[in-house]
Amino acid sequence: MKHREITKKYFDLINKAECANGRKEVVGLLKKAAKLKSKIEISN
């Protein structure tokens, strides 16, 4: 994936986490976002 695609997915996941209802849903989305953030940091 390209840097822009990863960044866009990351921000989409963060926005979904802000609107999520349950704790498990929020935690799952934040874990996915953390994995993408590590890919962003590695590619820089």
Sequence and secondary structure as in RCSB ss.txt:
>XXXX:A:sequence
MKHREITKKYFDLINKAECANGRKEVVGLLKKAAKLKSKIEISN
>XXXX:A:secstr
  HHHHHHHHHHHHHHHHH  SHHHHHHHHHHHHHHHHHHHHH 
